[in-house]
Amino acid sequence: MTNEQTAVKATYFSILGNTGLAIIKGLAGFFGNSYALIADAIESTADIFSSFLVLFGIKYANKPADENHPYGHGRAEPLITFIVVGFLITSATVIAYESIQNIGTPHNLPKGWTLIILGLIIVWKEYSFQKVIKRAKQINSSSLKADAWHHRSDAITSVAAFIGISIALVLGKGYESADDWAALLASFFILYNSYLIFRPALGEIMDEHRYEDLVDQIRAVSVKVDGIIGTEKCFIRKAGMKYHVDLHAIVDAKITVKEGHDLAHKLKDTLRVEIIELGHVLIHVEPNE
């Protein structure tokens, strides 16, 4: 299965899961007198649209290079991630606003059976997070990581709702708004997670160096190639699911230009075979002083 197929499959999993949960949460919140569950439903609904955006971004980012995009279309991925973060921030803002409105509005205690619904949701959303984040790390997809964190944010919101409803049910009359306070608290967790998703995507757009482990791997593979004495500068930038590399390789100063040229191609081919996530590899040949 290709990286794109893996990402698409994981995204469809998110879309189907969030659609089912949005319906379940909305109905349970309405009939169970729990705004925390309704807040959960709002977030899950936003997650559906953001997952469709992720799906579009993955498909577009994996389009082959063309005349106008010699490095491919991978930068579409972090751009989509920014939009997904926008969905998260919007849903957190709506949840916070509605929670504050409901805190000052008298309403009935939540129903006890909503705790069972929430318990099942928490287990499912954490499972979904683990499943999608594993695929995201496997294929180095920033937008899929954002999609995974939607699941974790949803789980956090559900935990807050579970606590809030439990407090309301245990303490009884006068604590009806406990689950509204829980929803308000959850909105801040969602905003914090939005930052955690946004920061690496911003680094990707800005070509920030965050890949020391990959640099070490590239250097280790390079010196195994006959004729490569060592390496100097190694610059890496990420675009989509691929890493583009500029590497300075040290060779014998006495070899011919053609021999240096052939060595550079041999090193490039070796790196792309040994480290499959590499995209464009540019080798600068440096003479051994």
ABEGO torsion letter per residue (X at the ends): XBAAAAAAAAAAAAAAAAAAAAAAAAAAAAAAGBAAAAAAAAAAAAAAAAAAAAAAAAAAAABBBBAABAAEAAAAAAAAAAAAAAAAAAAAAAAAAAAAAAAABBBBBBBAAAAAAAAAAAAAAAAAAAAAAAAAAAAGBAAAAAAAAAAAAAAAAAAAAAAAAAAAAAAEBGAAAAAAAAAAAAAAAAAAAAAAAAAAAAAAAAGBBAAAAAAAAAAAAAAABBGBABBBBBBBBBBEABBBBBBBBBBBAABBAAAAAAAAAAAAAAAAAABAABBBBBBBBBBBX
